[in-house]
Amino acid sequence: MATSAGILLYRFTGTGALEVLLGHMGGPFWARKDDHAWSIPKGEHDADEDPREAAAREFAEELGALPPDGPLVELGTVTQSGGKKVTAFALNGDFDAEHIRSNLFEMEWPRGSGRMRSFPEIDRAGWFDLETAATKLVKGQRPFLDRLREAVPTPG
């Protein structure tokens, strides 16, 4: 069973609205999709690797910079429809979503062509309020939004 860990970065706007940073999944399958095509920056880890360390590593690999400093708040684990278990950690901080540099993966494209092509794991990133994030995020990760809402105190 595959296990992944990731960081759900969040911030409060000047009006006190809660926003989260999501990444749009790269590659040809996701290219023309928007709703339910975004993910928290995350990736697989071995059973003996600390999920917090894996989450920080994957954040850096998928977005091109280390996560901001600060305490990670565990949001628990969900099992996605394909069976992958994802553990997420909330982190309060800011990040420039306009200038990401994601690592690449290779796949045969077009399928059956015998030609291997490289694609970014995350092709763009953005900040979203929780209502919008619920429509963007892949369905299996949506419980993290409710858990975040419960875990972080609202300003003021």
C-alpha positions as CSV (number, residue, x, y, z in Angstrom):
1,M,0.0,0.0,0.0
2,A,1.5,3.4,-1.0
3,T,1.8,6.0,1.6
4,S,2.3,9.8,1.0
5,A,2.8,12.8,3.1
6,G,2.3,16.5,2.3
7,I,1.9,20.0,3.7
8,L,-1.3,22.0,3.4
9,L,0.1,25.5,3.6
10,Y,-2.4,28.1,4.8
11,R,-2.6,31.8,5.4
12,F,-5.0,34.4,6.5
13,T,-5.8,37.4,4.2
14,G,-6.0,41.0,5.4
15,T,-9.7,40.5,5.9
16,G,-9.2,37.3,8.0
17,A,-10.2,34.8,5.2
18,L,-8.4,31.5,5.3
19,E,-6.6,30.4,2.1
20,V,-4.7,27.3,1.2
21,L,-2.0,26.6,-1.3
22,L,-2.7,23.9,-3.8
23,G,-0.8,22.5,-6.8
24,H,-2.4,21.6,-10.2
25,M,-1.3,18.1,-11.2
26,G,1.0,18.0,-14.2
27,G,1.0,15.8,-17.2
28,P,-1.4,15.2,-20.2
29,F,-4.2,13.5,-18.2
30,W,-4.7,16.7,-16.0
31,A,-3.9,19.3,-18.7
32,R,-7.5,20.3,-19.5
33,K,-9.0,19.6,-16.1
34,D,-9.4,22.1,-13.3
35,D,-12.1,21.0,-10.8
36,H,-10.8,18.1,-8.7
37,A,-7.4,18.3,-10.5
38,W,-5.5,20.0,-7.7
39,S,-3.6,18.5,-4.8
40,I,-1.7,19.4,-1.7
41,P,2.0,19.2,-2.4
42,K,2.8,15.6,-1.4
43,G,4.6,12.5,-2.3
44,E,5.3,8.9,-1.4
45,H,7.6,7.8,1.4
46,D,8.9,4.5,2.8
47,A,7.4,3.1,6.0
48,D,10.6,3.8,7.9
49,E,10.7,7.5,6.9
50,D,9.2,10.2,9.2
51,P,6.1,11.5,7.4
52,R,7.0,15.1,8.6
53,E,10.4,14.9,6.9
54,A,8.8,13.3,3.8
55,A,6.2,16.1,3.6
56,A,8.9,18.8,3.8
57,R,11.0,17.1,1.1
58,E,8.0,16.6,-1.2
59,F,6.9,20.3,-0.8
60,A,10.4,21.3,-1.9
61,E,10.5,18.9,-4.8
62,E,7.1,19.8,-6.1
63,L,7.2,23.6,-5.6
64,G,11.0,24.3,-5.9
65,A,11.5,25.8,-2.5
66,L,11.6,24.7,1.1
67,P,8.4,25.1,3.1
68,P,8.3,28.2,5.4
69,D,9.5,27.7,9.0
70,G,6.9,26.9,11.6
71,P,5.2,24.1,13.5
72,L,3.5,21.4,11.5
73,V,0.0,20.5,12.8
74,E,-1.0,17.0,12.0
75,L,-4.3,16.7,10.0
76,G,-4.4,12.9,10.1
77,T,-4.6,10.4,7.2
78,V,-7.1,9.8,4.5
79,T,-7.3,6.9,2.1
80,Q,-7.9,8.0,-1.5
81,S,-10.1,6.1,-3.9
82,G,-7.0,4.3,-5.4
83,G,-6.0,3.0,-2.0
84,K,-3.1,5.4,-1.4
85,K,-2.9,6.6,2.2
86,V,-2.1,10.3,2.5
87,T,-1.0,12.0,5.7
88,A,-1.2,15.8,5.8
89,F,0.3,18.5,8.0
90,A,-1.0,22.1,8.2
91,L,1.6,24.9,8.2
92,N,0.9,28.6,8.5
93,G,3.0,30.6,6.1
94,D,3.2,32.4,2.8
95,F,4.6,31.2,-0.5
96,D,5.0,32.7,-3.9
97,A,2.7,30.5,-6.0
98,E,3.6,32.3,-9.2
99,H,7.2,31.1,-9.4
100,I,7.2,27.3,-8.7
101,R,9.8,24.9,-10.1
102,S,8.5,21.4,-9.9
103,N,10.4,18.2,-10.4
104,L,9.6,16.1,-13.5
105,F,8.3,12.6,-14.2
106,E,8.5,10.6,-17.4
107,M,5.8,8.8,-19.2
108,E,5.1,7.4,-22.6
109,W,3.2,10.1,-24.5
110,P,1.2,9.8,-26.6
111,R,0.3,6.5,-25.2
112,G,1.4,3.6,-27.4
113,S,3.9,5.9,-29.3
114,G,7.0,4.5,-27.7
115,R,8.1,8.1,-27.0
116,M,9.0,9.1,-23.5
117,R,8.3,12.7,-22.4
118,S,8.9,14.6,-19.2
119,F,6.2,16.5,-17.4
120,P,6.2,18.6,-14.2
121,E,4.5,16.9,-11.2
122,I,2.9,20.2,-10.4
123,D,2.4,22.5,-13.4
124,R,1.1,25.5,-11.5
125,A,0.1,26.5,-7.9
126,G,-2.4,28.9,-6.4
127,W,-4.0,30.2,-3.3
128,F,-7.7,29.4,-2.8
129,D,-10.3,30.2,-0.1
130,L,-11.7,27.0,1.4
131,E,-15.0,27.0,-0.6
132,T,-13.1,27.2,-3.9
133,A,-10.4,24.8,-2.7
134,A,-13.2,22.2,-2.1
135,T,-14.0,22.3,-5.8
136,K,-10.4,22.3,-7.0
137,L,-9.0,19.6,-4.7
138,V,-9.1,15.9,-5.6
139,K,-12.0,14.4,-3.8
140,G,-10.0,12.1,-1.6
141,Q,-8.1,15.0,0.0
142,R,-11.1,17.2,0.7
143,P,-11.4,16.0,4.4
144,F,-8.2,17.9,5.1
145,L,-10.0,21.2,4.5
146,D,-12.5,20.4,7.2
147,R,-9.7,19.3,9.5
148,L,-7.8,22.4,8.8
149,R,-10.8,24.6,9.7
150,E,-11.1,22.8,13.0
151,A,-7.3,22.8,13.8
152,V,-6.4,26.5,13.2
153,P,-7.7,29.4,15.3
154,T,-9.2,32.2,13.2
155,P,-7.6,35.6,13.7
156,G,-9.3,38.2,15.8
